[in-house]
Structure formats: structure tokens, C-alpha cells
Amino acid sequence: MRQDIMDMIKNMPHFSDSLFKLMKLGDGAECSADSVIDVIKYDDRLTALVLKMVNSADFGLRVPVDSVKAAVTMLGFKRIYEVAQEVYTKMYLGKPLNGYESASGIWQHSVRTAIASAELAFFAKTPIDGEKAFTAGILHDIGKSVLSEFLGSTATQFVAAIDKEKYKDYLEAEDASLGTNHSEVGEALAREWHLPEYICQSIKYHHRPSEAPEEYRAYAFTIHLGDIIAMLSCSDQGADALLYAVDEAYNDYLVISDVAIYSIVMEVDDQMDKLNKGFSKNDAS
């Protein structure tokens, strides 16, 4: 079974080249508008989306924008990069994942985790990049897009077994059934796609952040807590929601109060409402 899973990882369709290029631009010392334009103008999906965004009622323009250059100038790299991640991760996670009993996929939860993680980055004791935290957050459950195919109808059994304390959490149930779990599979997929090391480590340890290598532990704990916050703020996210323990050692890496966490929950809800309205407009047009 494990070998079948590894074979599927190798055969998974690759992420968009445009997203990889934007990711590299974000990691570089300089990110010019021209370099961003050169990525978007060859991607019909992103070109259409950024033009729709700047011509929406939110911007209230008198004269419609019809060039990628103008759209990039108005939106800025950060927003374009977030949109690209949202669009392309939705292709993997915005579908029914029957192994997790999720009718609409895990995408909403993943974006919520990304938003929460970016907000939490401000509270990290060791400074971390909020945009990188967003990226790691939105990809943290990517392994579920593979593992769902092998879980079948085990979700109800797993939940019952966890309730009876046969397994301490959903990750352990996956391991017992398949010999691997969605964190390990997600890391393997990230490495197959040659994603940066901080993403690979964040995916692998987002449920076990204390086990992450020290140099990546701040990211792992940030995504871990972002994941928990996302679970608290969304009802449709799969059978495994809230079936993981909080690693209390997050206090060693994040200086944050309960009030601040509640504020982030509210911010996540607000940003998701805006995002969903934006996607609804784009789908209707």
C-alpha cells in the first residue's frame, strides 16, 4: 500500500509553473513589477483573474483596466502571489476528498490556515516571514489530496477508534491503516515538486512541531497553531477536524494571548468572507 501511495505521488500533476516562478521571486532579494508581469502575462488563468479583480466594483474605476502591467501596479506582488496560491491549491484541495468525508474539499480550511499563519508570524519570538508562513499554511494538508484515494470509507471508523482512545489522533489512525499519514505524504509531494525546505518541514511537522529540526521549528509551530485556529473557525473541513492535540510548547516560539488568538479567528473569518465573495463573482462571470 505504501508503495502505491509513493507511486501516486510521482504521478501527481505538477503545480503551475507560474506559481513556482512567483514563489522564487518572493524568496529573492528583488522582486520588480516587470518580473511579476513576465510571469502573469503567459498564464491565461492569472491574467484573466487579475484583470477581473482590478475591474471589480471594489476598485470603482471609471475607466476599465485592460493591461496586466496596470493590474500588477494596482494589486501589488503580495496580493497577486496570494491569489495565485489560492487558485492553484484549489485545483488540488477544492474537490471532494471522500477519504476525509469532505464534500467541498479541504481548500477552505487550508486557506484559513494560511491566513491565520500569516497573522501569527507577527507573534513569533524568532522573526519569520509572514508571506512564507502563508505559503506553508496553504500547503500544509496537500498530502490529503493523495491519501484520500487510499482511505476509502475509513473516516467513521477512525473517529470512533479515537473516541475510544485506541489512537491518540487521526495521524496515528492513518499510520496504523496505511503505514504513512498525510503529513509524510505531503512532505514527499513537496519534495517531488522541489519546494523550499521550510515548506517541506512545515508540512511534515504541522501536527508534531516539537519534532521539527530547530531551524524550522518556528515555522512548524506557527503552521501548527494556524491549523488549530482554522479548525476552530470553520465547520466544513473533513472528518479529522479537531482530532489533533495542541502542542502547548507553542508558547516557547510564539508570544500570544488568548485575546490575540480570538482576534485572529475573527480576522480569518473576515478575510474568508471577502475571498469567497470574490471567487463567487469570478465563477459567475
Steps between C-alpha positions, in 0.01 A plus 500: 500500500776745595673441167173567316476831682858592409430410136196728499711785636738469207209506256314795651463793258757771564412834652477793259836627373365850563458430871853362527640807326309734731624300797860547388442871447366525853812332638734729309655826616332694221154454356434753225162568344641400160602157629150441639342618175719259303358212704134599485477599133577142391238351733148544364335400829690759705471767231122465497479497878713809571311697234167397654625605842607852403186554293268388781272739685743491793741724308228728357699594190344734245713361218544122478854362532595280205872441555685262730754773575238735639335219697831397659574860597162532671492162676864464603706182521370383838135489392581343162712232666221419745246479217727266302533272801125504561422419136745216456456334839125501435569272202637238743302555817179665381347169396318230696748297706288199586762343725453795735123531451540851368237592243675816383861401555755628751573822312299733724676365807840532331445865411377569852818342634707715263332821613532407868866401456584831332339685791679282757837576341486842670506327838797271436791537744742425217403726208342311212363616167121539498472429127702181540278399790199558273651275233585220743154533653310471176699187407506328841227246414599439137572135588127443547448542125699177460409307814125547456510253210627225731289563810170391350220516758724473806423846642209387720708209632794728576285750689342221707842348577637838611194552722579164664866609536628223276691773314614829650414693182408469133864493392561185703186342351629570148836347589337186639285456188739600221850501646526873441299819561400817321790698652763257368326473164473878478873538567580237235279686251667833585842345442383347172406854394836638629333744739715695751616318812298713743182386320604132507578516872185697586282245319671201661481636855184708507343252746828421681684835503721411797662230283599743222868592457573805714566732205150434364315465830369858506329442166372158609343643817352794312331271246399263782317773689364646176355156424329484839359852461366406156331193648331721758369741238358269233235226510559328163855369501497121522446219747832558675420855617608563860625141537856619564655622824639850541874496568518735797869562430381761247543745789877454458481629142202736495423778747123524468202542730159334486354838405739528205411147387130590511577813297673286237197269482287806420753622242501160331121503475503852357764424236331174400166676452666747263686224318191285451304798368783568255504141374121502468519810279773343286312172464187688393675713241 
